[in-house]
Amino acid sequence: MSSYIKKSVAAMQGYTPGEQPTDPRVIKLNTNESPYPPSPAVGKALQSLKAETLRLYPDPVSLALRRKIAALHGATPDNVFVGNGSDETLALCSRAFVEDNGAIGYFEPSYSLYPVLAQIRAVTARPLELGSEFEWAMPADYQANLFFMTTPNAPTGIQYHKALVCAFCARFKGVVVLDEAYVDFARENCMDLALEYNNVLVLRTLSKSYALAGLRLGYVVGSVPLIAALFKIKDSYNVDRITQAAALAALSDQAYMRNLVERIKTTRRQTIADLERMGFCVFPSESNFLWVKPPRGSAADLYRRLRERNILVRYFPGGRTQDYLRITIGTDEQMRALTDAIRTLAEAG
Ligand SMILES: Cc1ncc(COP(=O)(O)O)c(C=O)c1O
């Protein structure tokens, strides 16, 4: 039967999303979702949406939404593409900007979807290993058609210096996608590079800072030719009516999003202090999660023991990530439960 399946697809594993437990008692700190609800404006937009209108297709080019996004970033709607989550826009970039005999680059470790996108396209994956502190320097003699750069990076939470990112974009001979999924939690952003360089796209999502992972809306900003290429290859109606309406409402309430981000940053500061006091190595986070190394014992063991206590964090087995845990910032109460559990486990030995 497997002869029906394309060889490259038969050979690949596929992307493994973070676990979504159904038990409501689980404290879920494993997929970088927001612990808070989205703006009340989203609820109102959903309530005012008439079910009757769902018999009609949505606007295929999501114009109202793209106008809103363009206004937020000092761009025009022709500089903006919207997709069914930023995952869809990443997949479309892998189709639009890489020849069949081409290569996709990315830092390692970073978002684990990138190598999967290369496998789906059956093109070469060309990872660049990050340094011992998960940093990088300008690579010499490096070539690929497309480079996915996550900044702030996942799973490390580290944001790269803008001057370095800028130098990379200027030197790289293909399209650079700056995946800024977590940038609202960071000190700066690179949106201006998308409007300045004709080979740079900046990607954002409503899944994290806008607390809308369940909605599925991501967007890309960049030069008109690159954006037009994405439009050519997208599904006809890739963003449904409900999502267009709810995303427009969320993006129109910037004050609410900023407030959520500040709350999460306050909890982040407190959690870092608590974990450092217990001897953890905590990397400087510009995101809504922490990348930590336990002071003693293995990360795998701590992951398992927290899990037994209904606290779910993210563990990436294998390679150099196996010594660390990635912990999403939840509410103050959830983070207290986490640090209390770690303290109890340490005392039990
Ligand atoms: C770096 C990065 N990019 C993109 C995404 C996907 O976001 P979305 O929910 O918009 O598909 C994630 C999700 O965790 C991520 O970590």
Ligand as a Chemical Component Dictionary entry (heavy atoms), coordinates in Angstrom:
data_LIG
# 
_chem_comp.id                   LIG 
_chem_comp.type                 NON-POLYMER 
_chem_comp.pdbx_formal_charge   0 
_chem_comp.three_letter_code    LIG 
# 
loop_
_chem_comp_atom.comp_id 
_chem_comp_atom.atom_id 
_chem_comp_atom.alt_atom_id 
_chem_comp_atom.type_symbol 
_chem_comp_atom.charge 
_chem_comp_atom.model_Cartn_x 
_chem_comp_atom.model_Cartn_y 
_chem_comp_atom.model_Cartn_z 
_chem_comp_atom.pdbx_ordinal 
LIG C1 C1 C 0 8.456  30.299 16.292 1  
LIG C2 C2 C 0 7.043  29.963 15.978 2  
LIG N1 N1 N 0 6.545  30.306 14.795 3  
LIG C3 C3 C 0 5.276  30.015 14.458 4  
LIG C4 C4 C 0 4.455  29.340 15.340 5  
LIG C5 C5 C 0 3.065  28.952 14.891 6  
LIG O1 O1 O 0 2.151  29.887 15.218 7  
LIG P1 P1 P 0 0.647  29.777 14.700 8  
LIG O2 O2 O 0 -0.162 29.382 15.876 9  
LIG O3 O3 O 0 0.329  31.166 14.219 10 
LIG O4 O4 O 0 0.596  28.783 13.581 11 
LIG C6 C6 C 0 4.924  28.956 16.580 12 
LIG C7 C7 C 0 4.042  28.217 17.507 13 
LIG O5 O5 O 0 4.356  27.780 18.548 14 
LIG C8 C8 C 0 6.260  29.276 16.916 15 
LIG O6 O6 O 0 6.775  28.891 18.089 16 
# 
loop_
_chem_comp_bond.comp_id 
_chem_comp_bond.atom_id_1 
_chem_comp_bond.atom_id_2 
_chem_comp_bond.value_order 
_chem_comp_bond.pdbx_ordinal 
LIG C1 C2 SING 1  
LIG C2 N1 SING 2  
LIG C2 C8 DOUB 3  
LIG N1 C3 DOUB 4  
LIG C3 C4 SING 5  
LIG C4 C5 SING 6  
LIG C4 C6 DOUB 7  
LIG C5 O1 SING 8  
LIG O1 P1 SING 9  
LIG P1 O2 DOUB 10 
LIG P1 O3 SING 11 
LIG P1 O4 SING 12 
LIG C6 C7 SING 13 
LIG C6 C8 SING 14 
LIG C7 O5 DOUB 15 
LIG C8 O6 SING 16 
# 
